[in-house]
Amino acid sequence: MYRNILSSNAILRSLSILIVDDSEIGVKIIQKFLHEAGFENVFFAVNGVDALRKIEELHPSIIVTDIYMPEMDGFELCKHIKANDETKDLPIIIQTSATDTAEISKAFDVGVNDVVIKPIQKDEFLSRLVLHLENSLFRRRIKQELQSAIELQASIMPDQENLKAVSAHYSVDIASLFHPCSEVGGDFWGFKEVSLSELSIYNVDISGHGVASAMNALRIHTLMQGKMGVLPTPDLFIRKLNRKVCELISAGQYATMFYGIINFEENYIEYTNAASPLPMILRADGKVEILEKTFLPVGVSSASGYESIKVPFKKNDQLIIFSDALVETPNDHGEFLNQYKLAKSLNSYSGKSAQELLNFINSKFEDFIGKNTINDDLTINVYKRL
């Protein structure tokens, strides 16, 4: 099987392999196997210390190591590799003459991916090696795709130049925080000029994670920024968007969304909330209003109904919009941040800038979750009328 794979896969044959063994005979045997199989980049180290230097220098795709060597044995080498964030995913095959299950178990305990028993059988060894190299290539490809998705996600959100231009034109102070989780998600936010005195704003959270969510985010963002046209009220906008999204994305996928239009002349915001977390307005007098009306997510059903709600939004009022990570990330006790308690703590920030208010909310969130990590993108936006 491995012969067919190697004969047709030049990329696989070009991957670098590091052999770690202080036995000249053992090295020659493995070198012969790899040479006959067509591998082009094979390197050697005589012990764990030497191997760590070679790993840093050569960035091999796989390690094949003996256990018993001077200075640093194979077990310690594996511990060092797996403890390093840059090398923890590097596959390791350990070779041993022992058939003792305790020693083999120890090998897996320190992070080894596979074990081969000496004397090494050529076909078995190469089959195992090729399997782990294929898996390594697959993980590398997935990592590259995820990085592309992360960059794509960032590219559809406003940059500092956009923020400054919009803030200056509409006399609005805008602060934003976007903290992606370890996985790629589909959160994005932004704004679009409606008229000289009106600005549309939105926060969108696509269901799921990964490349598919990022692609759906791009599709919906493209619709919102270009193909939807200008509609007079948020409910009409969301209804039209919902019909298009239902045609565009697969069944079971959807987007939660807040979409509003700020009217700076008449001092109000008109909005539609499609199952997004409940926004808050910190009034100039320190009171907090939670905007509780919400509707179905976009993409669930083309027949979904939506309404627009209009509320005052006057000078020094601050609108706070956020993603569900803020109120759905548990702390060490499995508890979630209570939005209503958070709202009560905001009154002293009514005279502060949008950035100061955002920093306070984020610090409350970080203090609450402690060392726990978020499992969804965290987005917080604050819009303050000036």
C-alpha positions in Angstrom: 0.0 0.0 0.0 2.7 2.5 1.0 4.5 1.8 -2.3 1.5 3.1 -4.4 1.2 6.1 -2.2 4.9 7.1 -2.4 5.2 6.4 -6.1 2.5 9.0 -6.9 3.1 11.5 -4.2 6.3 13.6 -4.6 5.3 16.0 -1.8 5.2 13.0 0.7 8.6 11.8 -0.5 10.1 15.3 0.0 9.1 15.6 3.6 12.0 15.7 6.1 12.5 12.8 8.5 14.7 13.0 11.6 16.1 9.7 12.9 17.3 9.8 16.5 19.5 6.8 17.4 23.1 6.4 18.8 23.4 3.0 17.1 25.3 3.1 13.8 23.7 -0.2 12.8 20.2 0.9 13.6 20.7 4.1 11.7 22.0 2.3 8.6 19.0 -0.1 8.6 16.4 2.7 8.7 18.4 4.8 6.2 18.4 1.9 3.8 14.6 1.4 4.2 13.9 5.1 3.6 16.3 5.4 0.6 14.7 2.4 -1.1 11.3 3.9 -0.5 12.3 7.1 -2.3 12.5 9.6 0.7 14.7 12.5 -0.2 15.3 14.4 3.0 16.5 12.2 5.9 18.5 13.6 8.8 20.1 12.1 11.9 20.7 12.9 15.5 22.6 10.8 18.1 20.6 11.6 21.2 17.7 13.8 22.5 19.8 16.9 23.0 21.2 16.7 19.5 17.6 16.0 18.2 16.2 19.2 19.8 18.9 21.3 18.0 18.1 19.6 14.7 14.3 20.0 15.2 14.8 23.8 15.7 17.1 24.0 12.7 15.4 21.6 10.2 11.7 21.6 11.2 11.2 17.9 10.3 7.8 16.4 9.5 8.3 13.3 11.7 10.6 11.9 14.3 11.7 8.3 14.5 13.6 7.8 17.8 15.2 5.1 19.8 14.5 5.0 23.6 17.9 4.4 25.2 20.5 7.0 24.3 23.1 9.0 26.3 22.5 12.6 27.5 18.8 12.5 26.8 16.7 9.4 26.1 13.7 9.0 23.8 11.2 9.5 26.6 12.7 12.8 27.7 12.9 13.9 24.1 9.2 13.2 23.5 8.3 15.2 26.7 10.3 18.2 25.4 8.7 18.0 21.9 5.1 17.8 23.3 5.7 20.6 25.8 6.6 23.0 23.1 3.6 24.7 21.4 5.6 24.9 18.1 6.4 21.2 18.0 3.6 19.5 20.0 1.8 18.3 16.9 5.0 16.7 15.5 4.4 13.0 15.0 6.8 10.7 16.8 7.5 7.0 16.2 9.5 5.3 18.9 11.5 2.1 18.3 12.3 -0.4 21.0 13.4 -4.0 21.4 11.2 -4.3 24.5 7.8 -6.1 24.3 7.1 -5.1 27.9 3.6 -3.5 27.9 4.6 -1.2 30.7 7.4 0.4 28.6 5.1 0.7 25.5 2.4 2.3 27.7 5.0 4.8 29.0 5.9 5.7 25.4 2.3 6.6 24.7 2.0 8.4 28.0 4.8 10.8 27.0 3.1 11.6 23.7 4.4 9.1 21.2 2.2 8.5 18.2 3.3 5.0 17.4 5.7 2.2 18.4 7.7 -0.2 16.3 9.4 -3.3 17.7 13.0 -4.2 16.8 14.1 -5.9 14.7 12.2 -3.5 12.5 10.2 -5.0 9.7 10.5 -2.9 6.5 7.0 -3.0 5.2 5.4 -2.5 8.6 7.7 0.4 9.4 7.2 2.2 6.1 3.4 1.7 6.2 3.2 3.3 9.7 5.6 6.1 8.7 3.6 6.9 5.6 0.3 6.9 7.5 1.6 9.5 10.0 3.1 11.6 7.3 -0.2 11.7 5.5 -1.9 12.7 8.7 0.7 15.4 9.2 0.1 16.7 5.7 -3.7 16.7 6.3 -3.3 18.7 9.6 -1.0 21.2 7.9 -3.5 21.7 5.1 -6.4 22.2 7.6 -4.2 24.6 9.6 -3.5 26.7 6.4 -7.2 26.7 5.5 -8.1 27.8 9.0 -5.5 30.6 8.9 -7.0 31.7 5.5 -10.5 31.7 7.1 -9.2 33.8 10.0 -7.7 36.4 7.6 -10.9 36.4 5.6 -13.0 37.0 8.7 -10.8 39.9 9.8 -10.9 41.5 6.3 -14.7 42.0 6.3 -14.6 44.1 9.5 -13.9 47.9 9.7 -10.3 49.0 10.1 -9.1 52.0 12.0 -9.3 54.3 8.9 -13.0 53.4 8.4 -13.7 54.0 12.1 -12.1 57.4 12.1 -13.9 58.5 9.0 -17.3 57.4 10.2 -16.7 58.8 13.7 -15.8 62.2 12.3 -18.7 62.4 9.8 -21.5 61.3 12.2 -20.1 62.7 15.5 -20.1 59.3 17.1 -17.5 57.7 19.3 -17.0 54.0 18.3 -15.0 51.4 20.2 -14.7 47.8 19.2 -13.3 44.6 20.5 -13.0 41.4 18.5 -11.4 38.4 20.2 -11.5 35.2 18.1 -11.7 31.9 19.9 -9.3 29.1 19.1 -11.5 27.9 16.3 -12.6 29.9 13.3 -16.0 31.3 13.7 -18.4 33.5 11.7 -18.7 36.7 13.8 -18.4 40.0 12.0 -19.6 43.5 12.6 -19.7 46.8 10.7 -21.6 49.8 9.4 -22.8 51.3 6.2 -23.7 54.9 5.4 -27.5 55.2 4.6 -27.6 59.0 4.2 -25.8 62.1 5.4 -27.6 61.8 8.7 -28.2 58.0 9.0 -25.8 55.2 9.7 -26.7 51.5 9.6 -24.8 49.3 12.1 -24.8 45.5 12.5 -23.4 42.6 14.5 -23.7 39.1 12.9 -22.9 35.7 14.3 -22.9 32.8 11.9 -23.8 29.4 13.4 -21.0 26.8 13.8 -17.3 27.2 13.4 -14.6 26.5 10.8 -14.1 27.3 7.2 -17.8 26.8 6.3 -18.9 29.5 8.8 -16.3 31.9 7.6 -17.5 31.4 4.0 -21.1 32.0 5.0 -20.0 35.1 6.8 -18.4 36.3 3.6 -21.6 35.5 1.6 -23.8 37.4 4.0 -21.4 40.3 4.4 -21.4 40.6 0.6 -25.2 40.7 0.5 -25.4 43.3 3.2 -22.8 45.6 1.8 -23.7 45.4 -1.9 -26.6 43.5 -3.2 -29.3 44.4 -0.7 -29.7 48.0 -1.8 -31.0 50.7 0.5 -34.2 49.9 2.4 -35.9 52.5 4.7 -36.4 50.4 7.8 -34.4 47.5 9.5 -37.4 45.1 9.3 -37.6 45.4 5.6 -33.8 44.9 5.3 -33.8 41.8 7.5 -36.8 40.3 5.7 -35.2 40.7 2.3 -31.8 39.4 3.7 -33.5 36.5 5.4 -35.1 35.3 2.1 -31.8 35.5 0.3 -29.9 33.8 3.1 -32.4 30.9 3.1 -31.7 30.4 -0.6 -27.9 30.7 -0.1 -26.9 28.6 2.9 -27.6 25.0 3.7 -30.5 23.8 5.9 -29.6 23.9 9.6 -27.3 26.9 9.2 -28.4 30.4 10.3 -27.2 33.7 11.5 -28.1 35.7 14.6 -28.0 39.4 13.9 -28.6 42.9 15.3 -29.3 45.5 12.6 -30.0 49.1 13.3 -30.2 52.5 11.7 -29.1 55.5 13.8 -30.8 58.8 12.8 -28.5 61.6 14.0 -30.9 64.4 13.1 -34.0 63.0 14.8 -32.0 61.4 17.7 -33.2 57.8 17.6 -32.1 54.3 16.6 -34.5 52.0 14.8 -33.5 48.3 14.9 -34.4 44.7 14.4 -32.9 42.0 16.5 -32.8 38.5 14.9 -32.0 36.4 18.0 -28.8 38.3 18.8 -28.0 38.9 22.5 -30.0 41.8 24.0 -28.2 45.2 23.3 -28.1 47.8 26.0 -28.2 51.6 26.0 -26.4 53.4 28.7 -28.3 56.7 28.9 -26.6 60.0 29.6 -28.2 60.1 33.1 -26.6 56.7 34.0 -29.8 54.6 33.5 -29.4 51.4 31.5 -32.1 50.3 29.1 -32.0 46.7 27.8 -33.6 46.3 24.3 -35.5 43.1 24.9 -37.5 42.6 21.7 -36.1 39.8 19.5 -37.1 37.6 16.6 -36.0 34.4 14.8 -32.5 34.1 13.4 -31.9 34.8 9.8 -31.8 31.7 7.6 -34.2 29.6 9.6 -37.3 30.1 7.5 -38.1 32.3 4.5 -41.5 33.0 6.1 -40.0 34.5 9.3 -41.6 37.8 10.4 -39.6 40.8 11.7 -40.5 44.2 13.1 -38.6 47.4 13.6 -38.4 49.0 17.0 -37.6 52.7 17.5 -36.0 54.0 20.7 -34.4 57.4 21.5 -30.7 57.7 21.0 -29.6 61.1 22.1 -26.4 63.0 22.9 -24.0 61.1 25.3 -26.2 57.9 25.1 -24.1 54.8 24.5 -25.3 51.7 22.6 -23.6 48.4 23.6 -23.9 45.5 21.2 -22.1 42.2 21.9 -21.9 38.5 20.8 -23.2 35.6 22.9 -19.7 34.7 24.1 -20.1 37.6 26.7 -23.0 35.9 28.4 -22.5 32.3 27.5 -18.9 31.6 28.6 -19.0 29.8 31.9 -16.7 30.5 34.9 -15.1 27.8 37.0 -18.4 27.0 38.7 -20.3 26.6 35.4 -22.1 30.0 35.9 -22.7 32.6 33.2 -22.3 36.4 33.4 -25.6 37.9 34.3 -26.4 40.7 31.9 -28.8 42.4 34.3 -26.2 42.5 37.0 -23.7 43.8 34.4 -26.1 46.5 33.4 -26.4 47.8 37.0 -22.7 48.2 37.2 -22.5 50.5 34.2 -24.1 53.7 35.5 -20.9 55.3 36.6 -19.6 55.1 33.1 -22.2 57.4 31.5 -19.7 60.2 31.2 -16.8 58.1 30.0 -15.7 57.5 26.4 -16.8 54.5 24.4 -13.4 52.9 24.8 -13.5 53.3 28.6 -16.9 51.7 28.7 -15.8 48.8 26.5 -12.7 48.3 28.6 -14.8 48.1 31.8 -17.2 45.6 30.3 -14.3 43.4 29.0 -12.5 43.5 32.4 -15.8 42.5 34.1 -16.0 39.6 31.7 -12.4 38.5 32.1 -12.6 38.7 35.9 -15.8 36.6 35.8 -14.5 33.7 33.6 -11.1 33.6 35.3 -8.7 31.2 33.6 -11.5 29.7 31.4 -11.1 30.1 27.7 -13.9 31.3 25.4 -15.3 28.7 23.0 -16.8 31.3 20.6 -15.8 34.6 19.1 -16.2 37.6 21.5 -17.4 40.8 19.9 -18.2 44.0 21.8 -19.1 47.3 20.2 -19.9 50.6 21.8 -21.4 53.6 19.9 -21.6 56.9 21.8 -23.4 59.9 20.5 -21.3 63.1 20.8 
